[in-house]
Amino acid sequence: MDEIKKYIDGNKESFINELKDLLTIPSISTNAENKKDIEDCANWLQSHMHDIGLENVKTYQTEGHPIVYGDWLNAGDNKLTILIYGHYDVQPVDPLDLWNSPPFSPTIVGENIYARGATDDKGQAFVHLKSIEAHLKVKKKLPINVKIILEGEEEIGSPNLDGFIENNKDLLKCDYVIISDTAMYDYDIPSICYGLKGLCYMELDVTGPNKDLHSGSFGGAVENPINALANIITKLKDEKGKILIPGFYDDVIELTAEEKEEFRKLPYNEDEFIKELDIEEVFGEEGYTTIERKWARPTLDCNGIWGGFQGEGAKTVLPSKAGAKISMRLVPDQEPEKIEKLFTDYVNKITPKSIKVKISASHNAKPAITPIDNDAIRAAMKALEHGFGIEPVFMREGGSIPVVNTIQDLLDAPSILLGFGLPNENTHSPNEHLNLRNFHRGILTSAYYLEELSKINN
Amino acid sequence: MDEIKKYIDGNKESFINELKDLLTIPSISTNAENKKDIEDCANWLQSHMHDIGLENVKTYQTEGHPIVYGDWLNAGDNKLTILIYGHYDVQPVDPLDLWNSPPFSPTIVGENIYARGATDDKGQAFVHLKSIEAHLKVKKKLPINVKIILEGEEEIGSPNLDGFIENNKDLLKCDYVIISDTAMYDYDIPSICYGLKGLCYMELDVTGPNKDLHSGSFGGAVENPINALANIITKLKDEKGKILIPGFYDDVIELTAEEKEEFRKLPYNEDEFIKELDIEEVFGEEGYTTIERKWARPTLDCNGIWGGFQGEGAKTVLPSKAGAKISMRLVPDQEPEKIEKLFTDYVNKITPKSIKVKISASHNAKPAITPIDNDAIRAAMKALEHGFGIEPVFMREGGSIPVVNTIQDLLDAPSILLGFGLPNENTHSPNEHLNLRNFHRGILTSAYYLEELSKINN
């Protein structure tokens, strides 16, 4: 491993330059106008995977954006086979005016590289390509069998991934799945994430009168769809953050006393958290700590709202339409389809007769808890300690990675969530970035992990 | 008057063609990018007023958009002097995709001409220019002294009109002010409007965390400014439409039994009203009829709302900011400044500590009741009967025309509100239009009115 470490240390700069190239491609999956960029990104990855020595590299077309696959399977049957999963698509960039540098012109400031996708998930996925490269360039082989898939639809709910996995079970067959798409607990606290929230993302489209009206001539006679929408949103959550949809909490598994105790032991400074976000106080369901709410309690947020006149100045309109995007983060054992139905029934029930509401489901993801009592987790703990020189912790996260469930269900393989991002790297926000020291420590960890996994008998 | 009527009838088509030219100019006062169009419109009107024979025609610059003035003052001291007020600025045109023809390409369909400003207020103001033209071309004189001002900032609250009137009291001195910026009660029901609502237009800008956050990682820990804004909006009005701001109704003058009785006598079909707007039911404060609420009860409407992700697809953001425009329509004796303070105090009180709210006043207008027991009103009734061949009615309106109060206060002259628009002509909405038969009947009415006013001794 010394030679491999030397290779990784020696190529620090060139790895960063390659990452810059990858981050330059605006592969936003939700925007139709970025379709060509998504294809460019898949092509870039295919070439790169081929160049570092992966075999059977291929771009698989789907009904949406393509999936890039590669493998190296010459370690022998007595060695484990892992599947590394990542995604090369990114979130939209608006509001653009809040970025300090253009989102697709990667810019290094201090230890960080700023660009959309830096941490979610191009940078983290690239970690594994570099560790594979190090092994293959130095040793001409990998210590275990490795498969890798990089998808282009994670940020839109992976609509074509299930079908792809279903149709390629042999291709993707593996013992464990490695995913680096989460955050470490903190800068010097390497972590394994074992719990992820699910998601139920809905849209409400409210219609009042059949055309925009003059608020003077029609105010007081006709219900205003914005006011009505505000009333609906208000009825979804009480003022302490408890969700009011009947049945919503029915399937929620409460945290164990042991988990609560583990969470409590983690270093956490609420005053600093408050100061960093420039808020007066935290907000959320009573009876739980902030970490418990973030990691293990379901939440509901309005992700977008619109209606009427949004321009400069004043327009006295009573609009015809208004709308909102609302997402719920779910915890085990909440089922997104059941929550979708509870939400829909409730909104229909509380919608007044004076307006019409169209309720649509945008995308769903199941919550996940991964097993932490297995050899691959123990190997990951060792690899993290090698890579970072610090003992790692276990944590949960509020985000969703639907593929964890898909893979568990379809490939019957547990996931290992090895996050190299940091919680404040502005995922989904302006000025997204990745700490380049963690990028480097991540590559070392991944390289050690391949080695540690080779010690496990298959 | 026969010759004048003949002139007006004979020029029906050319008057419409001239109106089309005027409607082609996109004189949107609220948009900075239309500043040049506003100037073009003022220039067009100045030329036109000069061409029809008005004297002392001049464009007065203000700190905002210009005011165009003209007069004809040769009728003698024993004749009345009237001031005709109108405005040449128009509302914004969005949502543009709902227009059946481009808003600044005037298009005639059936009896209507479609264009932004057709009824509010270019078309209605133009009525008086054409009646003045008819008198001056046929008789070489007007039967009374006439002054006319056309302003370019009505749709943004006339910020420079008060100052202009204050500084030009002698120029504008008059016995009565004639304003055509309201709607008739119905197609064959010519009307004089004697009551207008006031306006208090506010903007709320809500800030939660100092940057957009990932709703998975931060949901449950940080208040969402959209949800908080929805809560604030919900607390402004109960579910029946009663406004919950403490003290809001303190100065409201209740309708008299006589007024209620007059309203009840007007032809009104609520089922048709509901059907035309494609709603299931009307909405508003309990204990009042729809006409009473529209004309004589204060209202509160959200005119616009925004925040977070409004694009196609799903973005799981917990946004930093959200905002809304909220207007209240006021009735006598509510004072906009007092209401602004009550609104501000209440919103500050109900805003949770977890977010910050910036409350700004956009523009204010006082409500108005004009006297209906005077010679000029009686002359207007006669002129409407001549122009339409139908006996007119008295009505009130939910819109605001701030100049009515300004003129009452600064020039000590009562206003006569002679509306030639119709209630369903989509003022402030897509597909604004003016009925061209009413445009013609309006010109006749205005011509007869000058004649009727000449019978009053000064």
Interface residues (C-beta under 8 A of the other chain):
Chain A: T30 N31 A32 Q91 P92 D94 P95 L98 I156 G157 A183 K197 L199 Y201 G208 P209 N210 K211 D212 L213 H214 S215 G216 S217 F218 G219 G220 A221 V222 E223 N224 I226 N227 L229 A230 N231 I233 T234 L236 K237 E239 G241 F273 L277 D278 I279 E280 E281 V282 F283 G284 E285 T290 R293 K294 R297 T299 L300 D301 C302 N303 G304 I305 W306 G307 G308 F309 Q310 G311 E312 G313 A314 K315 T316 V317 L318 P319 A322 A324 K325 S327 R329 P352 K353 S354 I355 K356 S362 H363 E397 G398 G399 S400 P423 N426 T427 H428 S429 P430 N431
Chain B: T30 N31 A32 Q91 P92 D94 P95 L98 I156 G157 A183 K197 L199 Y201 G208 P209 N210 K211 D212 L213 H214 S215 G216 S217 F218 G219 G220 A221 V222 E223 N224 I226 N227 L229 A230 N231 I233 T234 L236 K237 E239 G241 F273 L277 D278 I279 E280 E281 V282 F283 G284 E285 T290 R293 K294 R297 T299 L300 D301 C302 N303 G304 I305 W306 G307 G308 F309 Q310 G311 E312 G313 A314 K315 T316 V317 L318 P319 A322 A324 K325 S327 R329 P352 K353 S354 I355 K356 S362 H363 E397 G398 G399 S400 P423 N426 T427 H428 S429 P430 N431
